[in-house]
Amino acid sequence: MVADDAVIGCTGELLIGTRGSAGPGEILVRVRGGSETFLAWSPEPLPRGATVLVIESRGRREVDVIRWADPLDALGGDPADAG
């Protein structure tokens, strides 16, 4: 299986929650100028709607993900105030 390197490092939203080792969920990722869906595997169950980061491609439209929180969100404030 050939890995899909373009998707590694992308964030997306879980359309179907993952079940950890019991099975995958489904993620919607913005990649290659559009949106694509992939089967998403995670070490622990993650709920539908969770934001996740793609950390590995398994090939055949399957990826490994982890929960993701944008570190810039912790800074707070209005993005329009920047600069």
C-alpha positions in Angstrom: 0.0 0.0 0.0 1.3 3.4 -0.9 1.0 6.1 1.8 -0.7 9.3 0.9 1.9 11.8 2.2 -0.3 14.9 1.2 -2.8 14.2 4.0 -0.2 13.8 6.8 -0.2 17.0 9.0 -3.7 18.0 7.9 -6.5 18.6 10.4 -10.1 17.6 9.9 -13.3 16.8 11.6 -14.6 13.4 12.5 -17.9 12.6 10.7 -18.1 9.3 12.5 -16.4 8.9 15.8 -13.5 6.4 16.2 -13.7 3.4 18.5 -10.1 3.0 19.4 -8.8 -0.5 18.7 -12.4 -1.6 18.1 -12.6 0.1 14.7 -12.2 3.3 12.7 -14.3 6.4 12.2 -14.5 8.7 9.3 -12.7 12.0 8.8 -13.3 14.9 6.4 -10.0 16.6 5.5 -9.2 19.6 3.3 -6.5 18.5 1.0 -5.4 19.0 -2.6 -7.7 22.0 -3.0 -10.8 20.2 -2.0 -12.3 18.0 0.8 -11.8 14.2 1.0 -13.0 11.5 3.4 -10.8 8.8 4.9 -11.2 6.0 7.4 -9.7 7.3 10.6 -8.0 5.1 13.3 -7.1 6.4 16.7 -5.5 4.9 19.8 -8.5 5.8 22.0 -12.2 6.4 21.0 -12.9 9.9 19.8 -16.4 11.5 19.4 -18.1 12.6 16.2 -17.3 16.3 15.6 -13.8 16.1 17.2 -11.0 18.0 15.5 -8.2 15.7 14.8 -4.7 15.8 13.3 -3.6 13.2 10.7 -0.3 11.7 11.9 0.1 8.8 9.5 -1.3 7.4 6.2 -2.1 3.7 6.0 -2.7 3.9 2.3 -6.0 2.9 0.7 -7.7 6.1 2.1 -7.0 5.1 5.7 -5.2 7.4 8.2 -4.1 7.4 11.9 -5.3 10.5 13.8 -5.0 12.1 17.3 -7.2 14.7 18.9 -6.1 18.2 18.0 -6.5 21.5 19.7 -5.1 24.5 17.9 -2.4 26.0 20.2 -3.2 29.5 19.0 -6.7 29.2 20.5 -5.1 29.2 24.0 -3.8 32.7 23.3 -7.4 34.1 23.2 -8.3 37.5 21.8 -9.7 38.5 18.5 -7.7 37.5 15.4 -8.7 40.8 13.8 -6.6 42.6 16.4 -3.4 40.9 15.3 -0.9 43.0 13.4 
